[in-house]
Amino acid sequence: MAHVVIIGGGFAGVWSAAGAALARERADGDADLRITLIAPNEHLVLRPRLYEPEPDLAKVELRRILGPIGAGHVRASVSTIDTERRMVVADGEEIGYDRLVLAAGSRLVRPHDLPGAERLFDIDTLDGARRLADHLRDREDYKAVVVGAGFTGLEAATALAARGRVLLVDRSQVVGDQLGPGPRKDIEAALDELSIERRLGTTVTEVGEGYAVLSDGTKVEADVVVWTVGMRASELTRQISGELDHLGRVPVDRRLRALPEVFAAGDTAAAPFDAEHTVMQACQHATPLGKVAGYNAAADLLGIPLRDFTPGPYVTCLDLGGAGGIFTRGWDRRVMATGSHGKKIKMQINQAIHPPVDDAEKILAAADRVRIDHPFFPRDEKEPTPAA
């Protein structure tokens, strides 16, 4: 029996399993094809929601997605990919494959040489978000330092500002440097509204009990220091290719093939978005990448046509806590909605990223929707016009 193996239980991995099941259904519902997802945990974690105060709400049981579509789940961590033998090693067990989808995700780059690094908090994983939530539970007027004024740092800082005083620190001279100038004025206005102090052109050089030291020598009070700086693809990419991009991702073609028997999806794939851009390490791209990679891995074995990766328009949506939200469209991030309207769209997105469960027909139908021309908007709701 032919075997598709998928490494990773995040958005890309789960949707790879659904994509493979869709290809099997299209070829022949009884096609001789086995689908196995390898991931150590029993939940899909909705990582973009981990800034919220109750992180345990941001998870979905994998069995409720994989079970209905006839995909297996091996609860283990992969340490080795042997592309010559077409085999992976998961918690010491060898598992063979005919086609492999690498969807092992990315991780936060932690500063191991920072004095007091063990005191840092993060919202990169469910366990990390739980640790932060438990540390601050039932506390008011705490002092928080957030390191990194990018997408994750801004959402963490504005969420923390609901019950405490926040200092936002970044090496860049501007907030949201990678988001570009489009939404910056609105972001800065939101930070002012929430009384979030900024120290730009600096970073944290030491974390102690109740304090943090900045690179300009300033010592500030800190009940919690949250690190949000730097993301890098899973180290497993090194076992697929020696030519990784600056984020450690594997180059793939338009069908997401990295090697003849290996496809890549999600945060491990340096997939072309268009002639000028590669995809972002975000669920907006991880989901369709998974759908296409899984489908193609199975289609390659089943003798049916493969699909090209054709993503929908690029959008971003940023939660700014009590100051609302910002929704942008395009790579120049034109601001389409702010304030309460932007917040409403963000909440819609946080619900839209939940996959259907317990219903094979709905799961497979969702796996077939790769390109969405108006991301995150119901068919009966028009996309907002650009904000004034």
Disulfide bonds with the S-S distance in Angstrom:
none
